[in-house]
Amino acid sequence: MFGLSFTELMIIGVVALLVIGPERLPNVARTVGHLLGRAQRYVNDVKTDIKREMDSAEIGSLKGQIEDAAKSVRSSVDDAGNTIRNPLEEAKKALQDTEQTLKETEQSIDSSIRSKQSEPSSDKATSVPPDDTAGTKKNGTET
């Protein structure tokens, strides 16, 4: 863990046995083991927290990238919709203008037909039916 070899650990154990004594050595070894376990858990917790923060930072940047992509897609869809919508609106306006022109033409045709119907026809008023009584017999007699 700290780069200690087996011989170095044996030297530390012999010195601890001589300094602490055989009665207290098991209690001290147990206490040192607990402290090392706590230290390892603390280091692991710190590593986990750091990793979590890095992941959240990556997720934040990924979220920003996804939002940018979503905005880009939305603007592309809006542009495509406008590209389709504009010609359709122009065609609709052209149809409405044509419909209005047809109505006006129909009204002018109707008014001209009505005016011709209300005027007496010059052919009917001036035309005289042919006189076929000149050389024919009516009721068996000549006139």
DSSP file (Angstrom, degrees, kcal/mol; ACC not computed):
  #  RESIDUE AA STRUCTURE BP1 BP2  ACC     N-H-->O    O-->H-N    N-H-->O    O-->H-N    TCO  KAPPA ALPHA  PHI   PSI    X-CA   Y-CA   Z-CA
    1    1 A M              0   0    0      0, 0.0     0, 0.0     0, 0.0     0, 0.0   0.000 360.0 360.0 360.0 -50.6    0.0    0.0    0.0
    2    2 A F        -     0   0    0      2,-0.1     0, 0.0     0, 0.0     0, 0.0   0.278 360.0 -94.6-102.5  10.0    2.7    2.5    0.9
    3    3 A G  S    S+     0   0    0      1,-0.3     2,-0.4     0, 0.0     0, 0.0   0.767  74.9 151.5  83.7  27.1    5.4    0.6   -0.9
    4    4 A L        -     0   0    0      4,-0.0    -1,-0.3     2,-0.0     2,-0.1  -0.759  34.6-143.0 -93.3 136.5    6.6   -1.4    2.2
    5    5 A S     >  -     0   0    0     -2,-0.4     4,-2.0     1,-0.1     5,-0.2  -0.390  28.9-101.1 -89.5 173.5    8.1   -4.8    1.7
    6    6 A F  H  > S+     0   0    0      1,-0.2     4,-2.0     2,-0.2     5,-0.1   0.871 121.4  53.3 -64.0 -37.2    7.7   -7.8    3.9
    7    7 A T  H  > S+     0   0    0      2,-0.2     4,-2.0     1,-0.2    -1,-0.2   0.885 107.8  50.6 -66.8 -37.7   11.1   -7.3    5.6
    8    8 A E  H  > S+     0   0    0      1,-0.2     4,-2.1     2,-0.2    -1,-0.2   0.897 109.5  50.8 -66.0 -39.2   10.2   -3.7    6.5
    9    9 A L  H  X S+     0   0    0     -4,-2.0     4,-2.2     1,-0.2    -2,-0.2   0.881 109.0  52.0 -65.5 -36.7    6.9   -4.8    8.0
   10   10 A M  H  X S+     0   0    0     -4,-2.0     4,-2.3     2,-0.2    -2,-0.2   0.888 108.8  50.1 -65.5 -39.1    8.8   -7.4   10.1
   11   11 A I  H  X S+     0   0    0     -4,-2.0     4,-2.3     2,-0.2    -2,-0.2   0.918 110.8  49.2 -65.8 -42.2   11.2   -4.8   11.4
   12   12 A I  H  X S+     0   0    0     -4,-2.1     4,-2.3     1,-0.2    -2,-0.2   0.902 111.6  50.4 -63.4 -40.3    8.3   -2.5   12.3
   13   13 A G  H  X S+     0   0    0     -4,-2.2     4,-2.3     2,-0.2    -2,-0.2   0.898 110.7  47.6 -65.1 -41.9    6.6   -5.5   14.1
   14   14 A V  H  X S+     0   0    0     -4,-2.3     4,-2.1     2,-0.2    -1,-0.2   0.910 113.2  48.2 -66.2 -42.5    9.7   -6.4   16.1
   15   15 A V  H  X S+     0   0    0     -4,-2.3     4,-2.6     1,-0.2     5,-0.2   0.905 112.5  49.4 -64.6 -40.7   10.3   -2.8   17.2
   16   16 A A  H  X>S+     0   0    0     -4,-2.3     4,-2.9     1,-0.2     5,-0.8   0.900 109.9  51.3 -65.2 -40.1    6.6   -2.4   18.2
   17   17 A L  H  X5S+     0   0    0     -4,-2.3     4,-0.9     1,-0.2    -1,-0.2   0.890 114.2  43.8 -63.8 -39.4    6.8   -5.7   20.2
   18   18 A L  H  <5S+     0   0    0     -4,-2.1    -2,-0.2     2,-0.1    -1,-0.2   0.894 120.8  39.2 -73.0 -39.9    9.9   -4.4   22.0
   19   19 A V  H  <5S+     0   0    0     -4,-2.6    -2,-0.2    -5,-0.2    -3,-0.2   0.938 127.3  30.8 -77.2 -47.5    8.6   -0.8   22.6
   20   20 A I  H  <5S-     0   0    0     -4,-2.9     4,-0.3    -5,-0.2    -3,-0.2   0.879 104.6-131.2 -83.3 -39.7    4.9   -1.6   23.4
   21   21 A G     X< -     0   0    0     -4,-0.9     4,-1.2    -5,-0.8    -3,-0.1  -0.113  23.9 -82.9 101.4 157.8    5.4   -5.0   25.0
   22   22 A P  T  4 S+     0   0    0      0, 0.0    -1,-0.1     0, 0.0    -4,-0.1   0.751 121.7  56.2 -70.8 -23.5    3.6   -8.3   24.5
   23   23 A E  T  4 S+     0   0    0      1,-0.2     4,-0.3    -3,-0.1    -2,-0.1   0.915 116.7  32.1 -74.4 -41.5    0.6   -7.5   26.8
   24   24 A R  T  > S+     0   0    0     -4,-0.3     4,-2.2     1,-0.2     5,-0.2   0.576  96.8  87.6 -93.0 -10.4   -0.5   -4.3   25.0
   25   25 A L  H  X S+     0   0    0     -4,-1.2     4,-2.7     1,-0.2     5,-0.2   0.887  86.3  51.5 -61.3 -43.2    0.5   -5.2   21.4
   26   26 A P  H  > S+     0   0    0      0, 0.0     4,-2.2     0, 0.0    -1,-0.2   0.916 112.1  46.8 -62.2 -40.1   -2.8   -7.0   20.5
   27   27 A N  H  > S+     0   0    0     -4,-0.3     4,-2.3     2,-0.2    -2,-0.2   0.912 114.5  46.9 -65.4 -41.8   -4.9   -4.0   21.6
   28   28 A V  H  X S+     0   0    0     -4,-2.2     4,-2.8     2,-0.2     5,-0.2   0.914 112.1  50.1 -66.3 -41.8   -2.6   -1.5   19.8
   29   29 A A  H  X S+     0   0    0     -4,-2.7     4,-2.2    -5,-0.2    -2,-0.2   0.897 111.4  49.4 -63.3 -39.4   -2.7   -3.6   16.7
   30   30 A R  H  X S+     0   0    0     -4,-2.2     4,-2.3    -5,-0.2    -2,-0.2   0.921 112.5  47.3 -64.8 -43.4   -6.5   -3.8   16.8
   31   31 A T  H  X S+     0   0    0     -4,-2.3     4,-2.4     2,-0.2    -2,-0.2   0.909 112.1  49.3 -64.4 -43.5   -6.7    0.0   17.3
   32   32 A V  H  X S+     0   0    0     -4,-2.8     4,-2.6     1,-0.2    -1,-0.2   0.898 110.1  52.2 -63.4 -39.7   -4.3    0.6   14.4
   33   33 A G  H  X S+     0   0    0     -4,-2.2     4,-2.3     2,-0.2    -2,-0.2   0.913 110.0  48.1 -62.2 -43.6   -6.3   -1.7   12.2
   34   34 A H  H  X S+     0   0    0     -4,-2.3     4,-2.6     2,-0.2    -2,-0.2   0.917 112.4  49.1 -62.4 -42.7   -9.5    0.1   13.0
   35   35 A L  H  X S+     0   0    0     -4,-2.4     4,-2.4     1,-0.2    -2,-0.2   0.905 111.7  48.3 -64.7 -40.6   -7.9    3.5   12.3
   36   36 A L  H  X S+     0   0    0     -4,-2.6     4,-2.5     2,-0.2    -1,-0.2   0.888 111.0  51.5 -66.3 -37.6   -6.5    2.2    9.0
   37   37 A G  H  X S+     0   0    0     -4,-2.3     4,-2.5     2,-0.2    -2,-0.2   0.918 111.0  47.5 -63.0 -43.7  -10.0    0.8    8.1
   38   38 A R  H  X S+     0   0    0     -4,-2.6     4,-2.9     2,-0.2    -2,-0.2   0.917 111.4  51.1 -62.8 -42.3  -11.6    4.2    8.8
   39   39 A A  H  X S+     0   0    0     -4,-2.4     4,-2.6     1,-0.2    -2,-0.2   0.916 110.5  48.6 -62.2 -42.3   -8.9    6.0    6.8
   40   40 A Q  H  X S+     0   0    0     -4,-2.5     4,-2.6     2,-0.2    -1,-0.2   0.915 112.3  48.3 -64.6 -41.6   -9.5    3.7    3.9
   41   41 A R  H  X S+     0   0    0     -4,-2.5     4,-2.8     2,-0.2    -2,-0.2   0.910 111.9  50.2 -63.6 -41.0  -13.3    4.2    4.1
   42   42 A Y  H  X S+     0   0    0     -4,-2.9     4,-2.5     2,-0.2    -2,-0.2   0.930 111.5  47.6 -62.4 -44.7  -12.8    7.9    4.3
   43   43 A V  H  X S+     0   0    0     -4,-2.6     4,-2.6     1,-0.2    -2,-0.2   0.911 112.7  49.3 -62.5 -42.2  -10.5    7.9    1.2
   44   44 A N  H  X S+     0   0    0     -4,-2.6     4,-2.6     2,-0.2    -2,-0.2   0.904 110.8  50.2 -64.2 -40.4  -13.0    5.7   -0.7
   45   45 A D  H  X S+     0   0    0     -4,-2.8     4,-2.8     2,-0.2    -2,-0.2   0.915 111.4  48.3 -62.6 -42.8  -15.8    8.1    0.3
   46   46 A V  H  X S+     0   0    0     -4,-2.5     4,-2.7     2,-0.2    -2,-0.2   0.919 112.0  49.2 -64.0 -42.6  -13.8   11.1   -0.9
   47   47 A K  H  X S+     0   0    0     -4,-2.6     4,-2.8     2,-0.2    -2,-0.2   0.922 112.0  48.9 -61.0 -43.4  -13.0    9.3   -4.2
   48   48 A T  H  X S+     0   0    0     -4,-2.6     4,-2.7     2,-0.2    -2,-0.2   0.913 112.1  48.5 -63.0 -43.1  -16.7    8.5   -4.7
   49   49 A D  H  X S+     0   0    0     -4,-2.8     4,-2.5     2,-0.2    -2,-0.2   0.914 112.6  48.1 -63.5 -42.0  -17.7   12.1   -4.0
   50   50 A I  H  X S+     0   0    0     -4,-2.7     4,-2.5     2,-0.2    -2,-0.2   0.923 112.9  48.1 -64.8 -42.7  -15.1   13.4   -6.4
   51   51 A K  H  X S+     0   0    0     -4,-2.8     4,-2.8     2,-0.2    -2,-0.2   0.911 111.1  51.1 -63.5 -41.4  -16.2   10.9   -9.1
   52   52 A R  H  X S+     0   0    0     -4,-2.7     4,-2.7     2,-0.2    -2,-0.2   0.911 110.9  48.3 -62.3 -42.4  -19.8   11.8   -8.5
   53   53 A E  H  X S+     0   0    0     -4,-2.5     4,-2.4     2,-0.2    -1,-0.2   0.900 111.9  49.2 -64.9 -40.4  -19.0   15.5   -8.9
   54   54 A M  H  X S+     0   0    0     -4,-2.5     4,-2.6     2,-0.2    -2,-0.2   0.918 112.2  48.7 -64.9 -41.0  -17.0   14.8  -12.1
   55   55 A D  H  X S+     0   0    0     -4,-2.8     4,-3.1     2,-0.2    -2,-0.2   0.910 111.0  49.9 -64.2 -41.0  -20.0   12.8  -13.4
   56   56 A S  H  X S+     0   0    0     -4,-2.7     4,-2.6     2,-0.2    -1,-0.2   0.884 110.9  49.8 -66.2 -35.6  -22.4   15.5  -12.5
   57   57 A A  H  X S+     0   0    0     -4,-2.4     4,-2.4     2,-0.2    -2,-0.2   0.913 113.1  46.4 -66.2 -41.2  -20.1   18.0  -14.3
   58   58 A E  H  X S+     0   0    0     -4,-2.6     4,-2.8     2,-0.2    -2,-0.2   0.900 112.7  50.0 -65.6 -39.8  -20.0   15.7  -17.3
   59   59 A I  H  X S+     0   0    0     -4,-3.1     4,-3.0     2,-0.2    -2,-0.2   0.896 109.7  51.9 -64.8 -38.9  -23.8   15.3  -17.1
   60   60 A G  H  X S+     0   0    0     -4,-2.6     4,-2.2     2,-0.2    -2,-0.2   0.925 112.9  43.7 -62.3 -44.2  -24.2   19.1  -17.0
   61   61 A S  H  X S+     0   0    0     -4,-2.4     4,-2.3     2,-0.2    -2,-0.2   0.895 114.8  49.9 -68.8 -37.5  -22.0   19.5  -20.0
   62   62 A L  H  X S+     0   0    0     -4,-2.8     4,-2.6     2,-0.2    -2,-0.2   0.897 109.1  52.5 -64.3 -39.8  -23.8   16.7  -21.8
   63   63 A K  H  X S+     0   0    0     -4,-3.0     4,-2.7     2,-0.2    -2,-0.2   0.917 109.1  49.8 -61.4 -43.0  -27.1   18.3  -20.8
   64   64 A G  H  X S+     0   0    0     -4,-2.2     4,-2.4     2,-0.2    -2,-0.2   0.909 111.0  49.1 -61.5 -41.9  -26.0   21.5  -22.4
   65   65 A Q  H  X S+     0   0    0     -4,-2.3     4,-2.4     2,-0.2    -2,-0.2   0.908 111.8  48.6 -64.3 -40.9  -24.9   19.7  -25.5
   66   66 A I  H  X S+     0   0    0     -4,-2.6     4,-2.7     2,-0.2    -2,-0.2   0.903 110.8  50.6 -66.2 -40.5  -28.3   17.9  -25.7
   67   67 A E  H  X S+     0   0    0     -4,-2.7     4,-2.6     2,-0.2    -2,-0.2   0.913 110.9  49.3 -63.2 -41.5  -30.2   21.2  -25.2
   68   68 A D  H  X S+     0   0    0     -4,-2.4     4,-2.4     2,-0.2    -2,-0.2   0.917 112.0  48.3 -62.4 -42.2  -28.2   22.8  -28.0
   69   69 A A  H  X S+     0   0    0     -4,-2.4     4,-2.6     2,-0.2    -2,-0.2   0.904 110.9  51.1 -64.0 -40.2  -28.9   19.9  -30.2
   70   70 A A  H  X S+     0   0    0     -4,-2.7     4,-2.8     2,-0.2    -2,-0.2   0.907 110.4  49.0 -64.2 -41.1  -32.6   20.1  -29.3
   71   71 A K  H  X S+     0   0    0     -4,-2.6     4,-2.7     2,-0.2    -1,-0.2   0.908 111.4  50.2 -63.7 -40.7  -32.7   23.8  -30.1
   72   72 A S  H  X S+     0   0    0     -4,-2.4     4,-2.2     2,-0.2    -2,-0.2   0.924 112.4  46.3 -63.4 -43.8  -30.9   23.1  -33.4
   73   73 A V  H  X S+     0   0    0     -4,-2.6     4,-2.7     2,-0.2    -2,-0.2   0.919 112.2  51.5 -64.2 -43.0  -33.5   20.4  -34.3
   74   74 A R  H  X S+     0   0    0     -4,-2.8     4,-2.6     1,-0.2    -2,-0.2   0.919 111.0  47.1 -61.0 -43.9  -36.4   22.7  -33.3
   75   75 A S  H  X S+     0   0    0     -4,-2.7     4,-2.6     2,-0.2    -1,-0.2   0.883 111.7  51.5 -66.9 -35.7  -35.1   25.5  -35.4
   76   76 A S  H  X S+     0   0    0     -4,-2.2     4,-2.6    -5,-0.2    -2,-0.2   0.918 111.2  47.3 -64.3 -42.2  -34.6   23.1  -38.4
   77   77 A V  H  X S+     0   0    0     -4,-2.7     4,-2.7     2,-0.2    -2,-0.2   0.911 112.4  49.6 -65.4 -41.7  -38.2   21.9  -37.9
   78   78 A D  H  X S+     0   0    0     -4,-2.6     4,-2.7     2,-0.2    -2,-0.2   0.916 111.7  48.8 -62.9 -42.0  -39.5   25.4  -37.7
   79   79 A D  H  X S+     0   0    0     -4,-2.6     4,-2.5     2,-0.2    -2,-0.2   0.920 112.2  48.1 -63.1 -43.0  -37.5   26.4  -40.9
   80   80 A A  H  X S+     0   0    0     -4,-2.6     4,-1.9     2,-0.2    -2,-0.2   0.910 111.9  50.3 -63.9 -40.9  -38.9   23.3  -42.7
   81   81 A G  H  X S+     0   0    0     -4,-2.7     4,-3.4     1,-0.2    -2,-0.2   0.911 112.0  47.0 -62.3 -42.3  -42.4   24.2  -41.6
   82   82 A N  H  X S+     0   0    0     -4,-2.7     4,-2.7     2,-0.2    -2,-0.2   0.877 108.3  55.9 -67.1 -36.3  -42.0   27.8  -42.8
   83   83 A T  H  < S+     0   0    0     -4,-2.5    -1,-0.2     1,-0.2    -2,-0.2   0.880 117.4  35.4 -61.9 -37.1  -40.6   26.5  -46.1
   84   84 A I  H  X S+     0   0    0     -4,-1.9     4,-1.5    -5,-0.2    -2,-0.2   0.881 117.4  52.8 -81.2 -41.0  -43.7   24.4  -46.5
   85   85 A R  H  X S+     0   0    0     -4,-3.4     4,-2.7    -5,-0.2     5,-0.2   0.880 101.8  58.5 -66.1 -40.7  -46.2   26.9  -44.9
   86   86 A N  H  X S+     0   0    0     -4,-2.7     4,-2.4     1,-0.2    -1,-0.2   0.931 108.0  43.3 -61.5 -49.4  -45.2   30.0  -47.0
   87   87 A P  H  > S+     0   0    0      0, 0.0     4,-2.6     0, 0.0    -1,-0.2   0.884 114.2  52.7 -63.8 -34.3  -46.0   28.5  -50.5
   88   88 A L  H  X S+     0   0    0     -4,-1.5     4,-2.5     2,-0.2    -2,-0.2   0.915 110.1  47.2 -65.6 -40.8  -49.2   27.0  -49.1
   89   89 A E  H  X S+     0   0    0     -4,-2.7     4,-2.5     2,-0.2    -1,-0.2   0.897 112.2  50.4 -66.3 -38.7  -50.2   30.4  -47.8
   90   90 A E  H  X S+     0   0    0     -4,-2.4     4,-2.4    -5,-0.2    -2,-0.2   0.911 111.5  48.1 -64.7 -41.0  -49.3   32.0  -51.1
   91   91 A A  H  X S+     0   0    0     -4,-2.6     4,-2.5     2,-0.2    -2,-0.2   0.899 111.1  51.1 -65.1 -40.0  -51.4   29.4  -52.9
   92   92 A K  H  X S+     0   0    0     -4,-2.5     4,-2.3     2,-0.2    -2,-0.2   0.912 111.0  48.1 -63.2 -42.3  -54.3   29.9  -50.6
   93   93 A K  H  X S+     0   0    0     -4,-2.5     4,-2.7     2,-0.2    -2,-0.2   0.906 111.1  50.8 -64.8 -40.8  -54.1   33.7  -51.1
   94   94 A A  H  X S+     0   0    0     -4,-2.4     4,-2.5     1,-0.2    -2,-0.2   0.904 110.5  49.6 -63.5 -40.3  -54.0   33.1  -54.9
   95   95 A L  H  X S+     0   0    0     -4,-2.5     4,-2.7     2,-0.2    -2,-0.2   0.901 111.1  49.1 -64.6 -40.0  -57.0   30.9  -54.7
   96   96 A Q  H  X S+     0   0    0     -4,-2.3     4,-2.5     2,-0.2    -2,-0.2   0.912 111.7  48.8 -65.6 -41.4  -58.9   33.5  -52.6
   97   97 A D  H  X S+     0   0    0     -4,-2.7     4,-2.4     2,-0.2    -2,-0.2   0.914 112.7  48.2 -63.6 -41.4  -58.0   36.2  -55.2
   98   98 A T  H  X S+     0   0    0     -4,-2.5     4,-2.7     2,-0.2    -2,-0.2   0.907 111.1  50.6 -64.1 -41.9  -59.1   33.9  -58.0
   99   99 A E  H  X S+     0   0    0     -4,-2.7     4,-2.4     2,-0.2    -2,-0.2   0.912 110.9  48.8 -62.3 -42.3  -62.4   33.2  -56.2
  100  100 A Q  H  X S+     0   0    0     -4,-2.5     4,-2.4     2,-0.2    -2,-0.2   0.913 111.6  49.6 -63.8 -42.3  -63.0   36.9  -55.7
  101  101 A T  H  X S+     0   0    0     -4,-2.4     4,-2.6     1,-0.2    -2,-0.2   0.909 110.4  50.5 -63.2 -42.0  -62.3   37.5  -59.4
  102  102 A L  H  X S+     0   0    0     -4,-2.7     4,-2.8     2,-0.2    -2,-0.2   0.907 110.2  49.8 -63.0 -41.6  -64.7   34.8  -60.4
  103  103 A K  H  X S+     0   0    0     -4,-2.4     4,-2.6     2,-0.2    -2,-0.2   0.920 112.0  47.8 -62.4 -43.4  -67.4   36.2  -58.1
  104  104 A E  H  X S+     0   0    0     -4,-2.4     4,-2.4     2,-0.2    -2,-0.2   0.912 113.1  48.0 -64.5 -41.2  -66.9   39.7  -59.6
  105  105 A T  H  X S+     0   0    0     -4,-2.6     4,-2.6     2,-0.2    -2,-0.2   0.921 111.7  50.1 -64.3 -43.1  -67.0   38.3  -63.1
  106  106 A E  H  X S+     0   0    0     -4,-2.8     4,-2.8     1,-0.2    -2,-0.2   0.907 111.2  49.1 -61.3 -42.4  -70.1   36.3  -62.3
  107  107 A Q  H  X S+     0   0    0     -4,-2.6     4,-2.7     2,-0.2    -1,-0.2   0.907 111.7  48.2 -65.3 -40.6  -71.8   39.4  -60.9
  108  108 A S  H  X S+     0   0    0     -4,-2.4     4,-2.1     2,-0.2    -2,-0.2   0.898 113.0  48.0 -68.1 -37.4  -70.9   41.5  -63.9
  109  109 A I  H  X S+     0   0    0     -4,-2.6     4,-2.4     2,-0.2    -2,-0.2   0.932 112.7  49.1 -65.7 -44.3  -72.2   38.7  -66.2
  110  110 A D  H  X S+     0   0    0     -4,-2.8     4,-2.6     1,-0.2    -2,-0.2   0.912 112.0  48.4 -60.9 -42.8  -75.4   38.5  -64.2
  111  111 A S  H  X S+     0   0    0     -4,-2.7     4,-2.4     1,-0.2    -1,-0.2   0.883 111.8  48.9 -67.7 -36.0  -75.9   42.2  -64.2
  112  112 A S  H  X S+     0   0    0     -4,-2.1     4,-1.9     2,-0.2    -1,-0.2   0.884 111.8  49.7 -70.8 -34.7  -75.3   42.4  -68.0
  113  113 A I  H  X S+     0   0    0     -4,-2.4     4,-2.2     2,-0.2    -2,-0.2   0.921 112.3  47.9 -66.4 -42.7  -77.8   39.5  -68.5
  114  114 A R  H  X S+     0   0    0     -4,-2.6     4,-2.2     1,-0.2    -2,-0.2   0.903 110.8  50.8 -64.2 -40.7  -80.4   41.3  -66.4
  115  115 A S  H  X S+     0   0    0     -4,-2.4     4,-1.4     1,-0.2    -1,-0.2   0.879 111.6  47.9 -67.5 -34.5  -79.9   44.6  -68.2
  116  116 A K  H  < S+     0   0    0     -4,-1.9    -1,-0.2     1,-0.2    -2,-0.2   0.858 112.0  50.2 -71.8 -33.7  -80.4   42.8  -71.5
  117  117 A Q  H  < S+     0   0    0     -4,-2.2    -2,-0.2     1,-0.2    -1,-0.2   0.850 110.4  49.2 -72.3 -32.6  -83.5   41.1  -70.3
  118  118 A S  H  < S+     0   0    0     -4,-2.2    -1,-0.2    -5,-0.2    -2,-0.2   0.776  97.8  80.3 -79.1 -25.1  -85.0   44.3  -69.0
  119  119 A E  S  < S-     0   0    0     -4,-1.4     2,-0.2    -5,-0.2     3,-0.0  -0.612  91.3-112.4 -78.2 138.4  -84.4   46.2  -72.3
  120  120 A P        -     0   0    0      0, 0.0     2,-0.3     0, 0.0    -2,-0.1  -0.495  36.1-110.3 -69.3 141.7  -86.9   45.5  -75.0
  121  121 A S     >  -     0   0    0     -2,-0.2     4,-1.9     1,-0.1     5,-0.2  -0.551  16.0-145.7 -74.6 131.5  -85.3   43.7  -77.9
  122  122 A S  H  > S+     0   0    0     -2,-0.3     4,-1.7     1,-0.2     5,-0.2   0.805  98.6  56.4 -68.9 -28.5  -84.9   45.8  -81.0
  123  123 A D  H  > S+     0   0    0      2,-0.2     4,-1.2     1,-0.2    -1,-0.2   0.895 109.4  45.2 -68.9 -39.9  -85.5   42.8  -83.3
  124  124 A K  H  4 S+     0   0    0      1,-0.2    -2,-0.2     2,-0.2    -1,-0.2   0.889 114.8  46.7 -72.8 -38.8  -88.9   42.1  -81.6
  125  125 A A  H  < S+     0   0    0     -4,-1.9    -2,-0.2     1,-0.2    -1,-0.2   0.869 119.9  36.4 -74.3 -36.5  -90.2   45.6  -81.6
  126  126 A T  H  < S+     0   0    0     -4,-1.7     2,-0.3    -5,-0.2    -1,-0.2   0.655  94.5  95.8 -93.6 -15.8  -89.3   46.5  -85.2
  127  127 A S     <  -     0   0    0     -4,-1.2    -4,-0.0    -5,-0.2     0, 0.0  -0.602  58.8-157.2 -82.1 136.0  -89.9   43.2  -86.8
  128  128 A V        -     0   0    0     -2,-0.3     3,-0.1     3,-0.0    -2,-0.1  -0.909  25.2-112.0-109.5 134.1  -93.3   42.9  -88.4
  129  129 A P        -     0   0    0      0, 0.0    -1,-0.0     0, 0.0     0, 0.0  -0.354  46.9 -92.1 -63.5 146.8  -94.7   39.5  -89.0
  130  130 A P        -     0   0    0      0, 0.0     2,-1.1     0, 0.0    -3,-0.0  -0.286  34.5-123.7 -62.8 142.8  -94.9   38.7  -92.7
  131  131 A D        +     0   0    0      1,-0.2     3,-0.3    -3,-0.1    -3,-0.0  -0.756  41.4 161.2 -90.3 101.8  -98.2   39.6  -94.3
  132  132 A D        +     0   0    0     -2,-1.1     3,-0.2     1,-0.2    -1,-0.2   0.186  54.6  86.9-106.4  16.1  -99.4   36.4  -95.9
  133  133 A T        +     0   0    0      1,-0.2     3,-0.4     2,-0.1    10,-0.4   0.569  65.6  86.7 -87.7  -8.4 -103.0   37.5  -96.2
  134  134 A A  S    S+     0   0    0     -3,-0.3    -1,-0.2     1,-0.2     9,-0.1   0.907 106.1  13.6 -63.9 -44.3 -102.5   39.1  -99.5
  135  135 A G  S    S+     0   0    0     -3,-0.2     2,-0.3     8,-0.1    -1,-0.2   0.188 109.2  92.9-120.3  18.9 -103.0   36.2 -101.7
  136  136 A T  S    S-     0   0    0     -3,-0.4     7,-0.7    -4,-0.1     2,-0.4  -0.715  70.2-115.6-113.4 164.2 -104.6   33.6  -99.4
  137  137 A K  E     -A  142   0A   0     -2,-0.3     2,-0.6     5,-0.2     5,-0.2  -0.800  19.1-158.3 -99.0 136.5 -108.1   32.8  -98.6
  138  138 A K  E >  S-A  141   0A   0      3,-2.8     3,-2.4    -2,-0.4    -5,-0.0  -0.966  79.5 -14.7-112.1 127.8 -109.5   33.2  -95.2
  139  139 A N  T 3  S-     0   0    0     -2,-0.6    -1,-0.2     1,-0.3     3,-0.1   0.819 129.3 -54.5  52.3  34.4 -112.5   31.2  -94.4
  140  140 A G  T 3  S+     0   0    0      1,-0.3     2,-0.3    -3,-0.0    -1,-0.3   0.475 119.2  96.6  86.2   1.6 -112.9   30.4  -98.0
  141  141 A T  E <   -A  138   0A   0     -3,-2.4    -3,-2.8    -5,-0.0     2,-0.3  -0.899  68.8-123.7-123.4 153.3 -113.0   34.0  -99.3
  142  142 A E  E      A  137   0A   0     -2,-0.3    -5,-0.2    -5,-0.2    -8,-0.1  -0.681 360.0 360.0 -91.4 149.1 -110.3   36.2 -100.7
  143  143 A T              0   0    0     -7,-0.7    -1,-0.1   -10,-0.4    -6,-0.1   0.408 360.0 360.0-103.6 360.0 -109.6   39.5  -99.2
